[in-house]
Amino acid sequence: MLEIYNSLERKKQPFTPIVPGKAGIYVCGMTVYDLCHIGHARVMVVFDLVTRYLRNRGYEVTYVRNITDIDDKIIARAIENNESIEELTGRFIAAMHEDTDRLGVLRPDEEPRATQHMGEIISLIGKLMANGYAYQTKTGDICFRVRKFERYGKLSGESLDDLQAGARVEAETSKDDPLDFVLWKQAKEGEPSWPSEWGDGRPGWHIECSAMSMSCLGESFDIHGGGQDLRFPHHENEIAQSECATGHTFVKLWMHNGFVRIDDEKMSKSLDNFFTIRDVLDSYHPEILRYFIINSHYRSPLNYSDETLDQSKAALEGYYLALDGLDLGDDIELDDEISAPFIKAMDDDFNTPEALSALSALRREINTCRQSGDQEQASFLAGQLKTMGAIIGLFQLQPIEFLRGISGDGQASGLSDSEVDALVDERKVAREEKNWARGDEIRDILKTEGIVLDDGAEGTR
């Protein structure tokens, strides 16, 4: 049975969806004022993997990932760039889609935008006002009464006393309590706004996700995901406002992926160790970045460095060399015995390091069959490997396409095909004559041109 770690309960639990056979997933998506960075890449790849695996296990999944397209940072960046908010957000939404497509991340079933759900946002705030969980300040903002929700802090483990001790009262605030958070911001001159019964304004960040998730998945749904940094206050506030508005449990299971670290330091713009997805893909094939992300358990910190990416590159090269030249077939059904270690790992809270370990063992078995000349068994096992890889979004390219894509600096070799063939033939003669030095020299010459030789029972590829 599939077990998933529930951040709310702080333990693994069997996955039992609200509606048997179906799964509703909501993930906090991007605030679109800049290019996506590798922290975003981790969120997108992790929950793409979760969605793929649940579908493979037979669940009918509705996957929702929102877009925040109105926000203080968006307004500031649009002013800085001297462009409209629509132009800014449209440009970065297109860039986000381009990045996710390159990473092999499937598009979500629904991708709601905050500006397109203003009616639902205003309605949700109205419910909180009506039942006394929200109030209007002297400055016109609508705020949520944190202390009125007795379970506040359950997700994050934060206590109200500790939060109170660390709270800083804003000089011009009119909140009843410094812990209260804003649901509706009164309109400011020159900023976009929408009409409401409390005056023109725009929503706070937290209320947007509650409204969009419930609009797409209902008042209660199965899985809510996002980065560890969203656990508090964003997700804590989502729980509070949603459950106070509906009287129902908001989310059954909460999932949070770990932070990305750069050379063992937390990724941060202030430390100038901040990389966009495009920065990385300028130097590495997209599947290498995906493999790198999957190679760590989603809840653990992910340490980004050129060295770890190079290790992922070498690993993927090994898989594609094992698959190259074999007849894999189509619509392959998984063999229960062969796939058992992989499935067991994935059923254990999506333990991708263990799942990849199982696939690595299968790759070694394929290479053993190739070395012994058993092409039929090698092809059978390779089909199993590729089918399991599809479940986590790996190994779906033609091997030669991937291998040529990662060779050297990605440019074509400076040697013609006939020159390559002549060197390979010369190396074959040198090896037959036991002139190992010349054979190694030719291999090195070809390697500098981005050409990898693989010696097997069927000859040199």
N, C-alpha and C positions, 0 to 999 in steps of 0.2 A: 504494500500500500504506500502511496505517495505521502510523505511527511514533509511539512514546511515549517520553518522557524517563524513563530508569530511574535513580532516585536512587542505586542501588547501583553502577551502572557509570559514572554521571555523563555520560551521553550518550543521544541518541535511538537507539532500536532498533526494528526492525520487530516488530510484534505478532504473535507466533507462539505461540498457546496450547498448553498441554500436550496437551489433547485437541482435535484439529482441529474447528472449528465451535462449540466451547464456550468459555465464559470464566467463571472463578470469581473473584469480587472480594470482599475483606473490607476494611471500613473501620472504624477505631476510632470508636465513637459517643460518646454522652454519659454523663457521670457525673451521675446525676439527683438533685441536691440543690438546684437553683435553676433559674430560667428560662434558656432558651437565649439566647445573645448573638449578635452579628453575626459573630463568629469562627466559631461553630457553623454559622450560616447559610451561610457560605462553603463549609465542608466539605460540608454536605448538598447544596447546589446544584451544586457542582463534580462530585461523584461521582454525583449524579442525572443530570447531563449526560453523563458518561462512560458510564453504564449505558444511557441512551437511545440514544446514538450507536452503541455496540457492537451493540445490538439492531437498529438501523436497518441496520447493515452486515451483518446476517444471523447474528450470533452468538447462540447460546442461552446467556443470561447467568444465572448464579446470583449475586445480589447480597446480601451479608450485612453488616449494620451492627449492632454489639453495643450492649448497654446495661450499664454498670457500676452495679449496684444494691446493692453493699456496699463501703464505703470509709471511711477515717478522717473525711473531710469529711461524708459522709452520716450517720455515727454522731453527730458533733458537732452537726450541724444538727438532727437529730431530738431530741437532748437539749435543745438551745436552744429548740426549738418546743414541747417537751413533747408530742410525738406519736410514734407507733411508726414504725420504719423503713419498714414496709410502707405506711403511710399517706403518709409523705413521698415515697417513690419513686413510688408509684402516682399521686399528684397531679402530680408533675413529668413523669412519662412521658406522662400525658394532655395536659399543656400542650405538651410537645414535639411530639406528634402533631398537635395543633391548629395549631401554628406551621408545621410542615413542610407540612401540607395547604394552608394558605393560600399558601405559597410555590410551590405546584405541584410539590413534591417527591414522587415516587412512593414508596410504602412499600417497604422492602426485601423480598426474597423470604423472608429469615429474619432475625429480630431476637432473637438469644439474649441471655439475662440471666445474669450471673455466678452468681447464687444457684441457677439451674436447671441448672447444669453442674458442680456440686461433685464429682460422681463422676469426671468426665473430668479435672478439675483435680488431684484427689488421685492418680489413676492416672498422670498425666504427671509429677508430682513423684516418685512411686515409681520410675519408670524412671530419672530423674536420680539418685536415691539409689542404685539398683542398679548403675549403671555408673560411679559415683564422681564424678559432676559436681556432686553436692549433698551436704551434710552437716548434721547437727544440732548447734546451738550449745549451750553450757552452759545458756542460758536457755530452750532448747526450740524456738527458731525453726529453720526449715530454710532454708539459704542456698545460692546457686549459686556455684560456683568459677569466677570470671571468667577467671583466668589460665590455666585448663586449656583454654579454647577459643581456639585459636591465631588465629582470624580475627576476634576481637573488635575492634571499631572500624572494620571495613571500610565499613559503611554511613555512619557519621557522620564518618569521617576522624579520629576521636580516637585518640591513642596511649596505651597503658597507662602509659608513663612520665609523660606530661603529666597523665593522670588521677591517678596516684599522687601527683605533686607537689602537686596541688590538693585532694587528699582530706583531709577532716577526720575524725579518729578520734573516734567518739562515746564519751562518758565511760563508758557502761554497756554497751557492745557486747561481744559475745563472738565476733564474726566472726574467721575465720582471717586475713582480708585486708579492709581497709576498702573495697576495690572490689567485694567480693561483695555481692549483693543478695538480698533476702528473697523466698522462694517461699511460705512458710507461717508465719504469725504465731501464736505460742502464745496461747491464749485469755486474755483479761483479764476480771476480774470485772465483770459488768454489760453486757458486749458480746456480740453474737451470735457463735456459734461452731458448728462442725461437727466430728463425730468423725473421727479418722484414726488410723493406726497410730503416729503420732508424738505423739499427744495432741490434745485438742480445740483448735481454732483456726480461722483463716480465711485465705484466700489473699492473697498480695501482688498488686498491680495487674498486673504484667507477665505472670505465669503465666496469668491469666484469659484474656487475648486469645489466647495460643497454644492453650489448650485449646478455647476456643469456635470459633476459626477452623478448626482441624483437625477438630473434631467435625462442622462443617457442610460443609467443602470438601475434607477429606482432608489427608494429611501434607504434600503439596506442592500449591500452587495458583498461579494466574496473576498476580493483582494484589493487592497490599496497599496501602491508602491511608490518608491522614490529614494533619493539619496539620503544617507544618514544625517546630513545637515538639515533636512526638512523635518526631522522628528519633533524638534521643538524650535520655535513655537508653532510652525505652520500646521503640522498634522495634529498637534495637540489642540489647536484652536479649531481646526476642522471638526474634530470629534465633538467638542463642546457646543459649537453653534448648531451643528447638524442634529445632534441628539436632543438638544433643547427645543429645536423647532419641530421635530417629528415625534418625539417620545419613543423612538425605536433605536436599537443598536445600529450605528452607522455602517461599520465595516466589521466583518467577521475576522479577517486576518490581515495583519500589517506586515509588509516586507520592506526592508531597508538595505540598500547596498552600501558597502564601505567606502571610505574616502580614497581618492587618488593622491599618491605621494610622488614627488619628484626627487630622485636620488635620496630617499629617506626623509625628505622634508615635505610637509603638507603643501600641496599646490596652492599658490597664492600670487595674485598680481603684484602685491607689495614686495614679494621676494623675487620678482622677475623670473619666476620659473613656471610660466603659464603658457601652455601650448594649445593651439586650436587643432581640431581634427585635420584641417588642411595643412597645418605645419607638419604634422606627422606623415600624412599621405604624400607629401612632396618627396619623402625619402623612403617610405615603406609601402608595399602593396597593401590594399585595404584588408585583405584576408589575414595578413600578418597582425594587424592591429586587433582584429576580431579575435584571433587565436590567443593573442597576448591577454586580452580581457578575460576570456573564458578559462584560461589556464590557472586563474586564481579563483578561489571560492568567492561568490558574490558578496558575502558578509565580511570578508577579510579586507584589510587595507591593500591597495594595489600600488606597487612601487614601480613607477615609470622610469626607464632609463634606456639608453641606446643598447646597452648590453642585454637587457631582458628582451627587447625587441629583436635583436640579432639572434637570440636563442629561439624565439618563436619562429623566425624566418628559417632557421636550420631545421627545426622540427617539421614545419610544413613542407619544406623541400623534401625531407625524407618520406613523408606520406605520399606526395605526388610522384616521386620516383618509384615508389612501390606500386602505384596505380598505373603508371605509364605503360602503354602498349598491351594492356590486358583487356579482354572482352568482358565488360561488366554487365551487359544486359540491361533491361528496363523493368520497372515495376517489380523490384526484387522484394520478396517477403523475408522478413527477418527470421533467422533460425533461433529458436528459443534458447538453446544451449549456448550458442556463440554470443548472443546479445545479452545473456543474463547478467554478466558483471557490469556492463554498461547501464542496463536498466536499473540494477540494484543501486548503483552510484547516483543516478539521476533521481531515483525515488527518495534518496536520503537528502532532502533539502537542496536538490539541484547541485550535487557535489561534482562539479565539472572537473576538478583535478583528478579525482578517482575515475571519472568516466573517460578522460583522456588517457589515463594510465591503461585502462582496458583496451582502448583503441590502439595504443602503442604496442601492446602485447600482440594484438591481431596483425599489426603491420609487420612485426618481426616474423610472425608465422608465414605471412605472404612472401616475404623475402627468402625464407628458408625453402619454401616450395619452388620459388623461381630458381634458386641456386641448384636445387636437385632436379630441375627440369620438369616438374609437375605443374604445367601451365594450367591445366583444367582446375585443379584445386586452388591454385593461386588466384585464378579468375573468380572462382566461387567466393573465396574469402574477401577478395577485393570488392565484390559486389556488396557483401555484408558491411564492410568498412564504409563504403560510400553511402549506403542507406542510413547507417547510424550517424554518419557525419551530417547528413541532410537534416536530421532532427535538431542539431545544434548550429546549423548554418555553415558547415565547413565541407571542404573537399568536393565542391560541386562544379568547379571549372574543369575544362579539358586539361589534363596534366601538362601538355606541352604549352598551353596558353599561360598557365601559372609559372612554369619553370622559365619560360622566356621572359615573362613579365618581371621576374625578380633578378634576372641575370645582370651582373655588373651594375651600371648606373641606369639600367632600363633602356639603353640605346642599343641599336643593332650592332652586331659584331663587325669589326673592320675587315674580317676575312670573308672571302667569297665561299659559297658552298663547296666548290671544287677544291679550294685551299684547305678547308676543314676536312673534307674527305681524304685528301692526300696525307694530311698529318695523322689522321686516325689510322689510315692504312700503314703508314710508316711506323706508328707506335705498335701496331699489331705484329709487324715483322720483328721489331726490336724486342718485344716480349717473347716471341717464339725463339729468338736467338739468345734469350736471357740477358739482354742488354737493358737491365732494369733502370740504369741511370738515364739512358735516352728516353725510355718509356715515361719515366717520371717528369723529365724535362718537357716532353710534348704535352703531357697532362697540364703542367703549370702554364705553358704557353696558351693553351686553349682556355684555361681558367681565367687568365687575365683578360681574355676576350669575352668573358661571360658565358663560356660553354662548359657544361659539366658532363663528364663521362661517367657512365655507370656500367661496370663490368659484371655480367651475370652468365648463367649457364647458356643463355641464348646468344651470347656475344656481347659486344660493346654497344651501348646505346648512347 
